[in-house]
Amino acid sequence: MKKIITLSLATSMIALSLNAADTNAELLDRINNLEKKVAELQTTQSNASDELEERVDSVETKSMVDKIDFGLEFRTRVDNFDMQDAAGDKSSAKNVWSNRLRLNMSSDITDDMKFTGRLTMYKNWADSAEAYLYSGMDPMQGRRPSDSGIFVERAYVDWTVLKGDVPVTLTLGRQPSSDGPSHQFKDNTVRKATYSALSFDGAADGIVATANLQKITGVDNMALRVGYGKGYQANTSYTYIGDSDAIADSDVLGAFFDTGLGIDGSLLQISAVSATDIVSNVPNDNKNIGDMMLYTLMAEFTNIKNSGLDIFAHYAISQAKPNGETSIYNGANVGLLSTNMIGTTVDTDTISGHAFWIGARYTMPIEVLNNPRIGVEYNKGSENWFSFTQGSNDLTNKLATRGTATEVYYIQPINRYAHLRLGAQMIDYDYSGSGYQIGAPMSMSDAAISVPTTLDKLNNVYLLFNVAY
C-alpha cells in the first residue's frame, strides 16, 4: 500500500512539473509577444512623430516660400586682357574665369510695404591673390570679384506713406543703386535700378523718397526723387568707441527727376548729386579731401516703334572742390584730383570734368536663332572726369575712363532664361588715374616719363553664360 501511495505522489509531481513547464513556456511566449508588440508600437509612434515633424517642417518651409519669392541668377565668364603702359611695354592676362551667383528676394509685406533683397557671391576661379586698393570699399562689396563669401548687395523696404493722386514712397536700406540705366541692354534684362550708371554704380545705403507724378500729369514714368545716403561712415564695430570727429562722414544728397517722353519705352532722367567730405581712403593716412558734385542727363528709347532697336545717351558733369588736405600715396601728397610733389597742401580751386556715353542694341528677327541681339557702346571722359562707379560689375570700369572706350557685343539667347554673350572692349586712356578720386591726372606723355607703368591701352575679349529665373 505504501508503495502505491509513493508511486501516486511521484506521478502527481511529475505531472505538476510537466504542467508547470508548459505554463512557463506559454508565459515566456506571451512575454515575447508583448515585447514585440511594444517594439512595433514604439516604431509606429516614432515613424508617426518623424512624419509629423516632416509635415511641420514642410508647412514652415511652404509658409516661408509663400511669404518670400525667390529668384536665381548665375553667371560664368572668361576674360582675356591685353594691356600696354605709357612706356609702350605690353602685357596680358588671358583665360581669367569668374563665377557670380545672385539670390534675389521679394515679399509683399502689406498693401503699402514691400521688401526686396539680393545676396551675391562673385569670385574669380581659385582666386588666391591679395586684395587690391579700395577693394574693401562698401560700394564694391558683392560687386567686384572677392572670395566665396556672401554679400548683401541689396536689402530695402518700399513703404508707401502717402496714397492718393501723388503717392509718396520711402525706400529704406541698401538701395537699388547698382546696374542702373542703361546697363540693362547689354545685360539682356529689364531696368533693375534707378540711377544713371554713367555717374554711379555700386551698393549704397540710404533713404529715398519718391513722389509719383503720373496720376496728376498723365505722363508715364514721371516721378521726383530725393535721397540721402552715406558714402563713408567713420566708426568701429563698437560705435561708441573712438573719436568720431577724426574723419567726418561722407554724406550724399541727391535729387532725380524722371519722365516719359510720350513714346512707348522712353525715359528721360535729370539728376544732381552732392557728396561732401570725400575720403582719400589711403591706407594708414585716410583723410577728408573735399566735396564733389555730379550733374547727369540721360535718355533711353526701348524697342522704338516695335523695330527691335534700342538707343540711349548719357551726359554728365563732375565738379570737385578740394579742401587742401592731402594723403601720402606712392611718395606724393595727393588730394582730391590734385597733387603736390613738394608741399603737403593742394589748391582749393574747383576742378571740372565731363563725360558722355551712347549706345544702341538691335534684336534681329531670326526665330531659328531665338532672335539674337547685337550692340555697340561708346563713352568718352575728359581729363578731370570722375564718377562713383568703382562698384561696377564691369571689371574694366570703362565708364570712369579719362579717354575713350568702345564695346561691341553679340547676345545669343539659349532659352527664355539663359543666354551667351560674346564681346570686346577697346579702351584708350588719355590721362592717368581713371576711377580714382586722389591725385592729379597726367597725360600719357607725362606719365611715360614720371610713371611709365601707367596703363595706356586696355583691350578685353570676353564670353559669358548667364541664366536668370
Buried (B, 14 or more C-beta within 10 A) or exposed (E): EEEEEEEEEEEEEEEEEEEEEEEEEEEEEEEEEEEEEEEEEEEEEEEEEEEEEEEEEEEEEEEEEEEEEEEEBBBBBBBBBBBBBBBEEEEEEEEBEBBBBBBBBBBEEEEBBBBBBBBBBBBBEEEEEEEEEBEEBBBBBBBBBBEEEEBBBBBBBBBBEBEEEBBBBBBBBBBBBBBBBBBBBBBBBEBBBBBBBBBBBBBBBBBBBBBBBBEEEEBBBBBBBEBEBEBBBBEEEEEEEEEBEEBBBBBBBBEBBBBBBEEEBBBBBBBBBBBBBBBBBBEEEBBBBBBBBBBBBBBBBBEBEEEBBBBBBBBBBBBBBBBBBBBBBEEBBBBBBBBBEEEEBBEBEEBBBBBBBBBBBBBEEEEEEBBBBEBBBBBBBBBBBBBBBBBBBBBBBBBBBBBBBBBBBBBBBEEEEBBBBEBBBBBBBBBBBBBBBBBBBBBBEBBBEEBEEBBBBBBBBBBBBBBBE
